[in-house]
Amino acid sequence: MDNLLNFWWIPALVILILLRRYIFQLLGLVIVPEDKIGLVTKKFVLFGDKKELPAGRIIATEGEAGYQAQTLPPGLHFGMWIWQYEITLQPLMIIPSGQIGLIVAKDGAELPKGRVLAQSVPSDSFQDAEMFLKNGGQKGRQAAIITAGTYRINTFLFEIVLTEMTKIGENKVGIITTLDGDPLDAGQIAGHDIKGHNNFQDADVFLKNGGRRGLQQQIVLAGMYTFNPWFVQIEQVDMVLIPIGTVGVVNSYVGPDGTDVSGEDFKHGNIVGKGHKGVWNEPLGPGKYPLNPYIMKVELVPTTNLVLNWATARNESHNLDRHLSTITVRSRDGFPFNLDVSQIIHIPSYEAPKVIARFGTMLNLVSQVLEPTIGNYFRNSAQTADVISFLTQRKERQDSAKKHISEVLEQYNVNGVDTLIGDIVPPESLMKTLTDRKIAEEQKVTYETQRMAQETRQTLEKETAVADMQKQIVQAQQGVQIAERVADAAVKKANGEATSTKVQAEAESQRVKLIANAEAEKLRMMGNAEAERTRATGEAEAAKILAIGKSNAEAYELQVKSIGADGFVKMKVTETIGKEGVKIIPDVLIAGGGTEGGGSVLDLLGLKLLESWGKDKKELPEA
C-alpha cells in the first residue's frame, strides 16, 4: 500500500493532461496549435462594455457578445476566461491544387438591388473578418474566390465551398454567359468587350467596368481557368472548321452598323466590312477559327465545282441535294417518263458573300433557284418533242439546257459549269416497242455482220494464199537480192583482185623487164659468143662436109667407074629399100574386071580407101 501511495502523481498527471484545457481556461490561458485557429464566442459582456449587436448582424466587431470577428492565431493567449469565452479550435482551410474556394459571407451589408454577387473589399483573402465587415463587405455569395493554398478563415462568418477549376479542351471555345452585371442595352444580344478582367476570372473588375450580364461577345480558348461558377456559365463548343475547297461567309449579329459595300447593282441585302453587324465582305479561308456561334453564323460555301443530283437514289456527301429527286416530265405525245439530271455549279470566293446575303444558306440557293429552274426547263423541253426524239436528241437537249441554265445562274452570282442528263426511263410499253425494234435492227445488223464475216473470211483465205505465195516471192526476191549482193561483192572482189593483180603484174612486168633486159643482155652476149662459136663450128662443119662430100663424090665416082651407072643406081635403090623398110608388094591389090571400063573405077575406089586408111593411121587388114 505504501508503494502504491508513492505513485499517486501518475493518475494526477493523467487527470491534469486530460483537463489541461479546462485548467488553462480557468487560469484564462488558451493554447492554439499551429495547424488551427481559435474561433471565439463571447458569452456575455462585463459592465461598461457594449452589450448588443446592431440589428441584422451576427458577428461582433466591437466586443459585443456573440461570435467574434477576431480569431486566435496559433500560440498562447491570456485572458480567455472560461466563464466568459468559449474557444473553438478550427483546422486551417486548405484549398487543394486544381480547385478553388467559393465564399459565402453570413454577415455584412445588404447586396444592392439587382445584384447576385457581393463586391470584393479588402479582407486579406477573407482571412480578416473584422476588416471585411468594417470595409463594407456584403453578405451572400462573393464575387471573389480563393485559389489553392492554406487560409485562416473564420467559419463563423464565411462558408467555403470547394469546386473544380474549369478546363477548356483543345480545339474548343468557351462561350461565356455572365450571371451578374448591368442589363444588356436595348437591341443587343451580347455584352460588349470589357478590358482587364483576365478572361472573366476577375469578376470584380468586370462588374466595376460596366460589364453586362448575359451572353458575352468575348470567348476563352483552351486552358485551365479559375472561373467563379456563381458568376459565369461556360459552354464549350468546337472551333469553326472551314475545310479546304470552301470559304466561310460570316454573318455577324453584333457590332456597329457598317456601310454597305455591295455596290448599287446588288439589291438583295447589305454587305459590310469585317467587325460590323451584317454579312462580311471578306469570307474566311480554310482553317479553324475560335468564333462565338451565338453572335455570328458562318455559312460554308464550296468554292470547288459542286455537283447536285436530281436522282432519287443518289446524293452527294455535301447533302445539299438531299431533297432533290428524279424529274418526272410529259412528252408531246402524252407519255410520262423520268429522267435523272446532274448540275455542276461553281461559286467564286469573292461572290460567296453575295450568294449568302441573297439566300442566307446554300440550301436556300438550291431550293429557291436551282430546283425550280432545272425542273421547269426539262418539263418545258419535254413537251416540245415525243419520247423517241427526246431520247435520240439527248446531246442537243443537254447542250441547250447547259446554255439556258448558265444564263439564269449568272443572275444569282453563280457559274453554271455543266448540265448532264443521266438515266432516262420511258414508259414500259413504249420501251417494249423500242426494244423489239432494236432487237430486229440488231438481228439485221447481225446477219449483215455474218455475211460480211463470210466475205471477209473468203478474202482472208485468198489473201492468205497470196501471202503464202508472197512468202516464196519474197524469198526469191531476197535470193535475187542476195545473189546481186554476192555478185556485187564478187565484182568488187574481182575488181580488187584485178587491181591487185594489175599492180602485181606491173610490178612483175617491171621485174620481168629488168630480168629480160638482163637476160637479153646475157643472151646477146651469149648469142654473140654462140654465133662466134657457131660460125667457127659451121666453118669447121662446112669444111668437114665439104671434105666428106668430096670424099663421097670421089667414092661414087670410083663406084660408077667400077660397076657402071645402072649398077650403081640399082645398088642404091636396094640399099634404100632395105634401110627404109619400103614394101615392094602392095597391101591391097586391085585387079581389073571383065567389063569394059570397070577396072579403072575400081582402081580409083581402091586408091581412095587407101588414102582414108592412111589418113586415119590405121593398119590395113591383111589380104
C-alpha positions as CSV (number, residue, x, y, z in Angstrom):
1,M,0.0,0.0,0.0
2,D,2.8,2.4,0.8
3,N,4.3,1.6,-2.6
4,L,1.1,2.5,-4.3
5,L,0.9,5.7,-2.5
6,N,4.3,6.5,-3.7
7,F,2.9,6.7,-7.3
8,W,0.0,8.9,-6.6
9,W,1.3,11.5,-9.0
10,I,0.8,9.3,-12.1
11,P,-3.0,9.4,-12.1
12,A,-2.8,13.0,-11.1
13,L,-0.7,13.7,-14.1
14,V,-3.1,11.9,-16.4
15,I,-6.0,13.9,-15.0
16,L,-4.0,17.0,-15.4
17,I,-3.3,16.2,-19.1
18,L,-6.9,15.4,-19.8
19,L,-8.2,18.5,-18.1
20,R,-5.4,20.8,-19.1
21,R,-7.6,22.8,-21.4
22,Y,-10.1,23.5,-18.8
23,I,-7.4,24.1,-16.2
24,F,-5.8,26.6,-18.6
25,Q,-9.1,28.3,-19.3
26,L,-9.7,28.5,-15.5
27,L,-6.5,30.4,-15.5
28,G,-7.5,32.4,-18.6
29,L,-4.9,30.7,-20.8
30,V,-5.6,29.3,-24.3
31,I,-3.0,27.4,-26.5
32,V,-3.8,27.3,-30.2
33,P,-1.8,24.7,-32.2
34,E,0.0,25.8,-35.3
35,D,-2.4,23.9,-37.6
36,K,-5.5,25.5,-36.2
37,I,-7.1,28.8,-35.4
38,G,-9.3,29.7,-32.4
39,L,-12.8,30.9,-33.1
40,V,-14.1,33.0,-30.2
41,T,-17.6,33.1,-28.8
42,K,-18.2,35.7,-26.1
43,K,-20.8,34.6,-23.7
44,F,-21.6,37.9,-22.0
45,V,-20.1,41.3,-21.6
46,L,-18.9,43.0,-18.4
47,F,-20.3,46.2,-17.1
48,G,-19.4,49.2,-19.2
49,D,-18.9,47.1,-22.5
50,K,-21.2,47.4,-25.4
51,K,-23.8,44.7,-24.9
52,E,-25.9,44.3,-28.1
53,L,-25.1,43.7,-31.8
54,P,-26.6,46.0,-34.4
55,A,-29.8,44.8,-35.9
56,G,-29.2,42.1,-38.6
57,R,-25.7,41.4,-37.5
58,I,-24.4,38.1,-36.2
59,I,-20.6,38.8,-35.9
60,A,-19.3,41.1,-33.3
61,T,-16.6,43.6,-34.2
62,E,-16.7,45.9,-31.2
63,G,-16.6,43.4,-28.3
64,E,-20.3,42.6,-28.3
65,A,-21.5,39.3,-27.0
66,G,-21.7,36.6,-29.6
67,Y,-19.5,35.3,-32.4
68,Q,-16.4,37.4,-32.6
69,A,-14.8,38.6,-35.8
70,Q,-11.4,38.3,-34.3
71,T,-9.8,34.8,-34.3
72,L,-6.9,33.5,-32.2
73,P,-3.9,32.6,-34.3
74,P,-1.6,29.8,-33.2
75,G,0.2,30.5,-29.8
76,L,-0.6,31.2,-26.2
77,H,-3.3,33.7,-25.4
78,F,-4.2,35.2,-22.0
79,G,-7.5,36.5,-20.5
80,M,-9.7,34.0,-22.2
81,W,-11.6,33.1,-19.1
82,I,-13.7,30.0,-19.3
83,W,-16.8,31.7,-17.8
84,Q,-16.8,34.5,-20.4
85,Y,-15.3,32.9,-23.6
86,E,-15.7,29.7,-25.5
87,I,-12.8,28.9,-27.8
88,T,-13.4,26.5,-30.7
89,L,-10.3,25.2,-32.4
90,Q,-10.8,25.2,-36.1
91,P,-8.5,23.4,-38.7
92,L,-6.9,25.7,-41.2
93,M,-8.7,25.9,-44.6
94,I,-6.8,24.1,-47.3
95,I,-7.7,24.6,-50.9
96,P,-6.2,21.7,-52.9
97,S,-4.4,22.2,-56.2
98,G,-6.8,22.2,-59.1
99,Q,-9.7,23.6,-57.0
100,I,-10.9,27.0,-55.9
101,G,-12.8,28.1,-52.9
102,L,-16.1,29.9,-53.3
103,I,-17.0,32.2,-50.4
104,V,-20.4,32.8,-48.8
105,A,-20.5,35.6,-46.2
106,K,-23.0,35.1,-43.4
107,D,-22.9,38.6,-42.3
108,G,-22.3,42.0,-43.8
109,A,-24.1,44.8,-45.7
110,E,-27.0,44.1,-47.9
111,L,-26.5,43.4,-51.6
112,P,-27.5,46.3,-53.9
113,K,-30.8,45.6,-55.7
114,G,-30.4,43.5,-58.8
115,R,-27.0,42.1,-57.9
116,V,-26.4,38.5,-57.1
117,L,-22.7,38.7,-56.0
118,A,-21.1,40.8,-53.3
119,Q,-18.4,43.0,-54.5
120,S,-14.9,42.5,-53.1
121,V,-13.5,44.5,-50.3
122,P,-10.0,44.3,-48.6
123,S,-10.0,41.4,-46.3
124,D,-6.7,39.6,-46.7
125,S,-8.3,36.9,-48.8
126,F,-11.2,36.6,-46.4
127,Q,-8.8,35.9,-43.5
128,D,-9.6,39.1,-41.7
129,A,-13.3,39.0,-40.9
130,E,-13.2,42.3,-38.9
131,M,-11.6,44.1,-41.9
132,F,-14.2,42.6,-44.2
133,L,-17.1,43.8,-42.2
134,K,-15.6,47.3,-41.4
135,N,-14.8,47.8,-45.1
136,G,-18.4,47.3,-46.1
137,G,-18.2,43.6,-47.1
138,Q,-21.6,42.3,-48.2
139,K,-23.4,39.2,-47.1
140,G,-24.1,36.4,-49.5
141,R,-22.1,34.9,-52.4
142,Q,-18.9,36.6,-53.1
143,A,-17.6,37.6,-56.5
144,A,-14.0,37.0,-55.3
145,I,-12.6,33.5,-54.8
146,I,-9.6,32.0,-53.1
147,T,-7.2,29.7,-55.0
148,A,-5.1,26.8,-54.0
149,G,-3.4,27.3,-50.6
150,T,-3.9,27.4,-46.8
151,Y,-6.1,30.0,-45.2
152,R,-7.1,31.0,-41.6
153,I,-10.8,31.5,-42.3
154,N,-13.3,32.5,-39.7
155,T,-16.1,29.9,-40.4
156,F,-18.5,31.9,-38.1
157,L,-18.6,34.5,-40.9
158,F,-17.5,32.6,-44.1
159,E,-18.7,29.4,-45.6
160,I,-16.2,27.8,-48.0
161,V,-17.4,25.7,-51.0
162,L,-14.8,23.8,-52.9
163,T,-15.2,23.4,-56.7
164,E,-13.0,22.3,-59.5
165,M,-11.2,24.7,-61.8
166,T,-12.6,24.9,-65.4
167,K,-10.8,23.3,-68.2
168,I,-11.4,24.3,-71.8
169,G,-10.3,21.4,-74.1
170,E,-8.2,21.5,-77.2
171,N,-9.9,22.8,-80.4
172,K,-12.7,24.1,-78.1
173,V,-14.1,27.5,-77.5
174,G,-15.5,28.6,-74.1
175,I,-18.8,30.6,-74.6
176,I,-19.3,32.9,-71.6
177,T,-22.6,33.8,-70.0
178,T,-22.3,36.1,-67.0
179,L,-24.9,35.9,-64.2
180,D,-24.3,39.3,-62.8
181,G,-23.8,42.8,-64.1
182,D,-25.9,45.6,-65.7
183,P,-28.7,44.6,-68.1
184,L,-27.9,44.5,-71.8
185,D,-28.6,47.5,-73.9
186,A,-31.8,47.5,-75.9
187,G,-31.3,45.7,-79.2
188,Q,-28.1,43.9,-78.1
189,I,-27.9,40.1,-77.8
190,A,-24.4,40.0,-76.1
191,G,-22.4,42.2,-73.8
192,H,-19.7,44.3,-75.3
193,D,-16.0,43.8,-74.7
194,I,-14.7,44.6,-71.2
195,K,-11.0,45.1,-70.6
196,G,-8.9,43.9,-67.6
197,H,-11.0,41.1,-66.2
198,N,-8.4,38.4,-67.1
199,N,-10.7,36.2,-69.2
200,F,-13.6,36.6,-66.7
201,Q,-11.5,35.3,-63.8
202,D,-11.7,38.7,-62.0
203,A,-15.4,39.2,-61.6
204,D,-14.9,42.5,-59.6
205,V,-13.1,44.2,-62.5
206,F,-15.7,43.1,-64.9
207,L,-18.5,44.4,-62.8
208,K,-16.8,47.6,-61.8
209,N,-16.0,48.4,-65.5
210,G,-19.6,48.1,-66.6
211,G,-19.9,44.5,-67.6
212,R,-23.3,43.3,-68.7
213,R,-25.0,40.2,-67.6
214,G,-25.9,37.5,-70.2
215,L,-24.2,36.2,-73.3
216,Q,-20.8,37.8,-73.9
217,Q,-19.1,38.5,-77.2
218,Q,-15.7,37.6,-75.8
219,I,-14.7,33.9,-75.7
220,V,-12.0,32.0,-73.9
221,L,-9.7,29.4,-75.5
222,A,-8.2,26.2,-74.4
223,G,-6.6,26.2,-70.9
224,M,-7.3,26.0,-67.1
225,Y,-9.4,28.8,-65.6
226,T,-10.4,29.9,-62.1
227,F,-14.0,30.8,-63.1
228,N,-16.4,31.6,-60.3
229,P,-19.4,29.4,-61.3
230,W,-21.7,31.8,-59.4
231,F,-20.5,34.5,-61.8
232,V,-20.1,32.8,-65.2
233,Q,-21.5,29.8,-67.0
234,I,-19.3,28.1,-69.5
235,E,-20.4,26.2,-72.6
236,Q,-17.7,24.5,-74.7
237,V,-18.2,24.3,-78.4
238,D,-16.0,23.2,-81.2
239,M,-13.9,25.7,-83.2
240,V,-15.4,26.5,-86.6
241,L,-13.7,24.3,-89.2
242,I,-13.6,25.6,-92.7
243,P,-12.4,22.7,-95.0
244,I,-10.2,23.0,-98.0
245,G,-12.2,23.9,-101.0
246,T,-14.7,26.1,-99.1
247,V,-14.9,29.5,-97.6
248,G,-16.8,30.7,-94.6
249,V,-19.1,33.7,-95.0
250,V,-19.7,35.4,-91.7
251,N,-23.0,36.9,-90.7
252,S,-22.4,38.8,-87.5
253,Y,-25.3,39.6,-85.2
254,V,-23.3,42.1,-83.1
255,G,-21.1,45.1,-83.8
256,P,-21.6,48.6,-85.0
257,D,-23.7,49.2,-88.1
258,G,-21.4,49.3,-91.2
259,T,-21.6,50.9,-94.6
260,D,-23.0,48.7,-97.4
261,V,-20.1,47.8,-99.7
262,S,-22.0,45.5,-102.1
263,G,-22.5,48.2,-104.8
264,E,-25.5,49.8,-106.4
265,D,-26.3,46.8,-108.6
266,F,-26.8,44.5,-105.7
267,K,-30.3,45.0,-104.2
268,H,-30.6,41.9,-102.1
269,G,-29.0,42.8,-98.7
270,N,-26.2,44.7,-97.1
271,I,-22.6,43.5,-97.2
272,V,-20.4,45.2,-94.6
273,G,-16.7,45.3,-93.6
274,K,-15.2,42.9,-91.1
275,G,-16.2,43.6,-87.5
276,H,-19.5,45.2,-88.3
277,K,-23.0,43.8,-88.0
278,G,-24.2,42.0,-91.1
279,V,-22.6,39.8,-93.8
280,W,-18.9,40.5,-94.0
281,N,-17.4,41.1,-97.4
282,E,-14.3,39.1,-96.6
283,P,-15.0,35.4,-96.3
284,L,-12.8,33.2,-94.1
285,G,-10.4,30.9,-95.8
286,P,-9.8,27.2,-94.9
287,G,-8.7,26.7,-91.3
288,K,-10.0,26.6,-87.7
289,Y,-11.5,29.7,-86.1
290,P,-12.4,30.4,-82.5
291,L,-15.8,32.0,-83.1
292,N,-18.8,32.5,-80.9
293,P,-21.7,30.7,-82.8
294,Y,-24.3,32.7,-80.7
295,I,-23.2,36.1,-82.0
296,M,-22.2,35.1,-85.6
297,K,-23.0,32.4,-88.0
298,V,-20.6,31.0,-90.5
299,E,-22.1,29.6,-93.7
300,L,-19.8,27.3,-95.6
301,V,-19.7,27.9,-99.3
302,P,-17.9,25.4,-101.6
303,T,-15.5,27.1,-104.0
304,T,-14.8,23.9,-105.9
305,N,-17.2,22.5,-108.5
306,L,-20.3,21.4,-106.8
307,V,-22.4,18.5,-108.1
308,L,-26.2,18.4,-107.4
309,N,-28.1,15.3,-108.4
310,W,-31.8,15.2,-109.3
311,A,-31.9,11.5,-108.7
312,T,-33.8,9.6,-106.0
313,A,-31.1,7.0,-105.3
314,R,-28.0,9.2,-105.3
315,N,-26.9,12.1,-103.1
316,E,-23.5,13.8,-102.8
317,S,-21.6,14.0,-99.5
318,H,-22.4,17.7,-99.0
319,N,-26.2,16.7,-98.7
320,L,-27.3,19.9,-100.4
321,D,-29.2,17.7,-102.9
322,R,-30.9,15.6,-100.2
323,H,-34.3,17.0,-101.1
324,L,-33.9,16.6,-104.8
325,S,-35.4,13.7,-106.7
326,T,-35.8,12.3,-110.2
327,I,-37.7,14.7,-112.5
328,T,-40.9,13.4,-114.0
329,V,-41.9,15.1,-117.3
330,R,-44.5,14.5,-120.0
331,S,-43.7,14.3,-123.7
332,R,-45.6,15.9,-126.6
333,D,-47.3,12.6,-127.4
334,G,-48.6,12.3,-123.8
335,F,-46.1,9.8,-122.4
336,P,-44.8,10.5,-118.9
337,F,-41.2,9.5,-118.2
338,N,-38.5,10.1,-115.6
339,L,-35.0,11.4,-116.1
340,D,-32.1,12.0,-113.8
341,V,-30.1,15.3,-114.1
342,S,-26.8,16.4,-112.6
343,Q,-26.0,20.1,-112.4
344,I,-22.4,21.3,-111.8
345,I,-22.1,24.8,-110.4
346,H,-19.2,26.9,-109.2
347,I,-19.3,29.9,-106.8
348,P,-16.1,32.1,-106.8
349,S,-14.9,33.0,-103.3
350,Y,-15.4,36.7,-104.0
351,E,-19.1,36.0,-104.9
352,A,-19.8,33.9,-101.9
353,P,-20.8,36.8,-99.6
354,K,-23.4,38.0,-102.2
355,V,-24.8,34.5,-102.5
356,I,-25.3,34.3,-98.7
357,A,-26.6,37.8,-98.5
358,R,-29.2,36.9,-101.1
359,F,-30.2,33.5,-100.0
360,G,-29.0,33.1,-96.4
361,T,-27.8,29.5,-96.9
362,M,-26.6,27.2,-99.7
363,L,-29.6,25.0,-99.1
364,N,-31.9,28.0,-99.9
365,L,-29.9,28.6,-103.1
366,V,-30.7,25.0,-104.2
367,S,-34.4,25.1,-103.2
368,Q,-35.2,28.6,-104.4
369,V,-33.2,28.8,-107.6
370,L,-31.7,25.5,-108.9
371,E,-34.6,23.2,-108.2
372,P,-37.3,25.2,-109.9
373,T,-35.1,26.4,-112.8
374,I,-33.8,22.9,-113.8
375,G,-37.2,21.2,-113.1
376,N,-39.2,23.6,-115.2
377,Y,-36.7,23.7,-118.0
378,F,-36.8,20.0,-118.6
379,R,-40.6,19.8,-118.2
380,N,-41.0,22.5,-120.8
381,S,-38.3,20.9,-123.1
382,A,-40.0,17.5,-122.9
383,Q,-43.4,18.9,-124.1
384,T,-41.8,20.1,-127.4
385,A,-40.9,16.5,-128.5
386,D,-42.1,13.0,-128.4
387,V,-40.3,10.4,-126.2
388,I,-38.3,8.9,-129.1
389,S,-37.0,12.2,-130.3
390,F,-36.1,13.2,-126.8
391,L,-34.1,10.0,-126.4
392,T,-32.4,10.4,-129.8
393,Q,-31.7,14.1,-129.3
394,R,-30.2,13.7,-125.9
395,K,-26.9,15.5,-126.6
396,E,-28.6,18.5,-128.3
397,R,-31.1,18.9,-125.4
398,Q,-28.2,18.6,-122.9
399,D,-26.2,21.4,-124.6
400,S,-29.4,23.6,-124.8
401,A,-30.0,23.0,-121.1
402,K,-26.5,23.9,-120.2
403,K,-26.7,27.2,-122.0
404,H,-30.1,28.2,-120.6
405,I,-29.3,27.3,-117.0
406,S,-25.9,29.0,-117.1
407,E,-27.6,32.2,-118.2
408,V,-30.1,32.0,-115.4
409,L,-27.5,31.2,-112.7
410,E,-25.3,34.2,-113.7
411,Q,-28.1,36.5,-112.4
412,Y,-27.6,34.9,-109.0
413,N,-23.7,35.2,-108.9
414,V,-23.3,31.5,-109.6
415,N,-21.5,29.9,-112.5
416,G,-23.2,27.1,-114.3
417,V,-20.3,24.7,-115.3
418,D,-22.3,21.9,-116.9
419,T,-25.7,20.2,-117.1
420,L,-25.8,16.5,-117.6
421,I,-28.7,14.3,-118.4
422,G,-28.5,10.9,-116.6
423,D,-30.8,8.0,-116.8
424,I,-33.9,8.4,-118.9
425,V,-36.7,5.9,-118.1
426,P,-39.5,5.9,-120.8
427,P,-42.9,4.1,-120.3
428,E,-42.6,0.4,-120.2
429,S,-45.0,-0.2,-123.1
430,L,-43.0,2.2,-125.3
431,M,-39.8,0.6,-124.1
432,K,-41.1,-2.8,-125.3
433,T,-41.8,-1.4,-128.7
434,L,-38.4,0.2,-128.9
435,T,-36.8,-3.0,-127.6
436,D,-38.4,-5.1,-130.2
437,R,-37.4,-2.7,-132.9
438,K,-33.9,-2.6,-131.6
439,I,-33.8,-6.4,-131.5
440,A,-34.9,-6.6,-135.1
441,E,-32.3,-3.9,-136.1
442,E,-29.7,-5.8,-134.2
443,Q,-30.6,-9.1,-135.9
444,K,-30.4,-7.4,-139.2
445,V,-27.0,-6.0,-138.3
446,T,-26.0,-9.4,-137.0
447,Y,-27.0,-11.1,-140.3
448,E,-25.2,-8.4,-142.3
449,T,-22.2,-8.8,-140.0
450,Q,-22.2,-12.6,-140.5
451,R,-22.4,-12.0,-144.3
452,M,-19.5,-9.6,-144.1
453,A,-17.7,-12.0,-141.9
454,Q,-18.0,-14.7,-144.6
455,E,-16.8,-12.3,-147.3
456,T,-14.0,-11.3,-145.0
457,R,-13.2,-15.0,-144.5
458,Q,-13.1,-15.6,-148.2
459,T,-10.9,-12.5,-148.7
460,L,-8.8,-13.7,-145.8
461,E,-8.3,-17.1,-147.4
462,K,-7.4,-15.5,-150.7
463,E,-5.1,-13.1,-149.1
464,T,-3.6,-16.0,-147.1
465,A,-2.9,-17.9,-150.3
466,V,-1.4,-14.8,-151.8
467,A,0.5,-14.2,-148.6
468,D,1.9,-17.8,-148.8
469,M,2.9,-17.2,-152.4
470,Q,4.2,-13.8,-151.4
471,K,6.4,-15.6,-149.0
472,Q,8.0,-17.5,-151.8
473,I,8.2,-14.4,-153.9
474,V,9.8,-12.6,-151.1
475,Q,12.2,-15.4,-150.6
476,A,13.0,-15.4,-154.4
477,Q,13.4,-11.6,-154.3
478,Q,15.6,-11.9,-151.2
479,G,17.5,-14.6,-153.1
480,V,17.9,-12.3,-156.1
481,Q,19.0,-9.5,-153.8
482,I,21.4,-11.8,-152.1
483,A,22.7,-13.0,-155.4
484,E,23.1,-9.5,-156.6
485,R,24.8,-8.5,-153.5
486,V,27.1,-11.6,-153.7
487,A,27.7,-10.7,-157.4
488,D,28.4,-7.1,-156.4
489,A,30.7,-8.4,-153.8
490,A,32.4,-10.8,-156.3
491,V,32.7,-7.9,-158.7
492,K,34.2,-5.7,-156.1
493,K,36.4,-8.6,-155.0
494,A,37.4,-9.2,-158.7
495,N,38.0,-5.5,-159.2
496,G,40.1,-5.6,-156.1
497,E,41.9,-8.7,-157.2
498,A,42.3,-7.2,-160.7
499,T,43.6,-4.1,-159.3
500,S,45.9,-6.1,-157.1
501,T,46.9,-8.3,-160.0
502,K,47.4,-5.3,-162.2
503,V,49.7,-3.8,-159.6
504,Q,51.4,-7.1,-159.2
505,A,51.6,-7.5,-162.9
506,E,53.0,-4.1,-163.3
507,A,55.5,-4.9,-160.6
508,E,56.1,-8.3,-162.2
509,S,56.3,-6.7,-165.7
510,Q,58.8,-4.2,-164.4
511,R,60.7,-7.1,-162.7
512,V,60.5,-9.2,-165.9
513,K,61.5,-6.3,-168.0
514,L,64.5,-5.8,-165.8
515,I,65.2,-9.5,-165.9
516,A,64.5,-9.6,-169.6
517,N,66.9,-6.7,-170.2
518,A,69.4,-8.5,-168.1
519,E,68.7,-11.8,-169.9
520,A,68.7,-10.1,-173.3
521,E,72.0,-8.6,-172.5
522,K,73.1,-12.0,-171.3
523,L,71.7,-13.7,-174.4
524,R,73.1,-11.1,-176.6
525,M,76.4,-11.7,-175.1
526,M,75.9,-15.4,-175.2
527,G,74.5,-15.1,-178.7
528,N,77.5,-13.2,-179.8
529,A,79.6,-15.9,-178.2
530,E,77.4,-18.7,-179.7
531,A,77.4,-17.0,-183.1
532,E,81.1,-16.8,-183.0
533,R,81.2,-20.5,-181.9
534,T,78.6,-21.5,-184.5
535,R,80.4,-19.6,-187.1
536,A,83.5,-21.3,-186.2
537,T,81.7,-24.6,-185.9
538,G,79.9,-24.0,-189.2
539,E,83.1,-23.2,-190.9
540,A,84.6,-26.4,-189.4
541,E,81.5,-28.4,-190.3
542,A,81.3,-27.0,-193.8
543,A,84.9,-27.8,-194.2
544,K,84.1,-31.3,-192.9
545,I,81.0,-31.7,-195.1
546,L,82.9,-30.4,-198.0
547,A,85.6,-32.8,-197.2
548,I,83.1,-35.7,-196.8
549,G,81.3,-34.7,-200.0
550,K,84.4,-34.5,-201.8
551,S,85.3,-37.9,-200.4
552,N,81.8,-39.4,-201.2
553,A,81.9,-37.9,-204.6
554,E,85.2,-39.3,-205.3
555,A,83.9,-42.7,-203.9
556,Y,80.7,-42.5,-206.0
557,E,82.8,-41.6,-209.0
558,L,85.0,-44.5,-208.4
559,Q,82.0,-46.9,-207.9
560,V,80.3,-45.7,-211.0
561,K,83.6,-46.2,-212.8
562,S,83.8,-49.6,-211.2
563,I,80.2,-51.0,-211.6
564,G,78.7,-48.7,-214.1
565,A,75.9,-46.2,-213.8
566,D,72.9,-48.7,-213.9
567,G,74.5,-51.0,-211.4
568,F,75.3,-48.1,-209.1
569,V,71.6,-47.0,-209.2
570,K,70.2,-50.4,-208.5
571,M,72.6,-50.8,-205.7
572,K,71.5,-47.6,-204.1
573,V,67.7,-48.4,-204.6
574,T,68.2,-51.8,-203.0
575,E,70.2,-50.2,-200.2
576,T,67.5,-47.6,-199.6
577,I,64.6,-50.2,-199.6
578,G,66.4,-52.2,-197.1
579,K,67.3,-49.3,-194.9
580,E,63.9,-47.6,-195.0
581,G,61.7,-50.8,-195.0
582,V,59.8,-49.9,-198.2
583,K,57.2,-52.6,-199.2
584,I,57.6,-53.9,-202.6
585,I,54.2,-55.8,-202.7
586,P,51.1,-53.6,-202.0
587,D,48.8,-54.5,-199.1
588,V,45.7,-54.3,-201.4
589,L,45.8,-55.4,-204.9
590,I,43.1,-54.1,-207.1
591,A,42.6,-56.0,-210.3
592,G,40.5,-55.1,-213.3
593,G,37.2,-56.8,-214.2
594,G,35.9,-58.3,-217.3
595,T,33.6,-55.4,-218.0
596,E,34.9,-52.6,-220.1
597,G,35.8,-49.6,-218.2
598,G,35.1,-51.3,-214.8
599,G,38.7,-51.6,-213.9
600,S,39.5,-48.0,-213.8
601,V,36.7,-47.2,-211.5
602,L,37.6,-49.9,-209.1
603,D,41.2,-48.8,-209.1
604,L,40.1,-45.3,-208.1
605,L,37.9,-46.6,-205.3
606,G,40.7,-48.7,-204.0
607,L,43.1,-45.8,-204.0
608,K,40.5,-43.7,-202.2
609,L,40.2,-46.3,-199.5
610,L,43.9,-46.5,-199.2
611,E,44.0,-42.7,-198.7
612,S,41.3,-42.9,-196.0
613,W,43.2,-45.5,-194.1
614,G,46.4,-43.8,-194.5
615,K,44.9,-40.6,-193.0
616,D,43.5,-42.4,-190.0
617,K,46.9,-44.0,-189.5
618,K,45.3,-47.5,-189.1
619,E,46.8,-50.7,-190.2
620,L,45.4,-52.2,-193.3
621,P,43.7,-55.6,-192.9
622,E,45.7,-58.5,-194.3
623,A,44.6,-59.7,-197.6
